[in-house]
């Protein structure tokens, strides 16, 4: 069985790093702010019928224009 060929650096690595950074930033937010953030992200994901992890900047722009 061969291992999948994953890049050690690059866009995938940068995405994971920024996701982890955002996760740590959330520790400084009030519980109300965190609830509102999660609610908005859920609505964004529901609009496209996809996980927010699969959506990108162009989807954000589309969502902002349509809602």
Buried (B, 14 or more C-beta within 10 A) or exposed (E): EEEEEEEEEEEEEEEEEEEEEEEEEEEEEEEEEEEEEEEEEEEBBEBEEEEBEEBEEEBEEEBEEEE
